Amino acid sequence: MKKRFLILAAFVAFFISQINAAHAGSLSYPCSIVLKPVKDIPNIQGTALITKVKKPYSDKPGSPVRERTAIGIYADWMPLPSTFGDYDQYEGFAQIPA
């Protein structure tokens, strides 16, 4: 199996700096953040949508509902993952600073 490439980590670095700048408690939902690359890759752009969703704990009827934060990451004009080595996909992640 090929290694996974975390190119969106560059985006996440910017994303986390934006969250630290605008404390998570002061955000109004939904909100979006423009993601800019850390490395100089032509045309690459991205955005993150952050919103609150209410989801049940399980698929069982009557399962309690809990509010969660959902994050969607969209990146455009990304080069093929194989451009960076033996990689076959991109993977994104986000972290809420403590």
N, C-alpha and C positions, 0 to 999 in steps of 0.2 A: 504494500500500500504506500502510495506517495505521501510525503510529508505535507502537512497543511501549512499554508503561508498566511501569516497574520498581517497583511499589508494594511488593514484598517487600523492597526495599532497606531500608525502615524496620525490617522484621523482622531483616534481616541485621545491621544496626547493633547490635541487641540481642544477636543470636547471636554476633557476633564478640567483644562485651564479655564474654559468658559463657565463651567459649573462652579468652580472655586471663586471666580470673579463675581458671579451672580448667585449667591448662596441658594441652595436647593429650596429652602423654605420660602424664599422671596419670589420664586418662579410662579407664574400663573399658567395653568394647564388648559388646553394643549399649548405647547410652544415648539419652536423649531430653531435649530442652530445650523449655520452654514459651516461646513467642515472644509478646511483647506489643508492641502498636503504639506508635510514637513519636508519631504524630499522634493527635488526639482523634477517633476514629471509633467511634461506638457499636457495641457487641457484637462487634467484630472480635477474633478469637482465632487462635492458631496454635501449631503444634508442629513440631519438627524431629527426625527419627530419624536417628541416626548409627550405622553398623554397618560391619563389615569383610566383604567378599565376595571370593571367589576366582573370577576370570574369565580365560579364555584371551585371548591377544593377538588371535587371529583365529578365524574360523569353521572353519578348516581342521583336519582330524583331526591330533592329535599336537601342536597348538599349545601352547607353554608357558603355564602358568597363573601368574598374578600376583595377589597380594593387593592389594585396593584399598579405599579408604574410600568408602562410599556414603552419600549424604544424601538423605532424603526430606523434603519440606516440605509440610505440610498447613495450609491457612488456611481459616477458616470465617467466614461472614457478611460476605464481601467485597462492597462495592458494585460495580456494573457498571464496567468500566474506563472506559467513556465518561463516567462521572461526573466524571472528572478531565481531560477534554479529548478530543482526537481519538485515542483509544486503543481497541484491540479485544481485547487480551489482557493477562494478567499474566505476568511472567517472574521466576523466582527464581534467585539465585546465592549461592554461598558461597565464602569465601576462608579459607585457613589462614594465620594470621599467621606471618611469618618470624621 
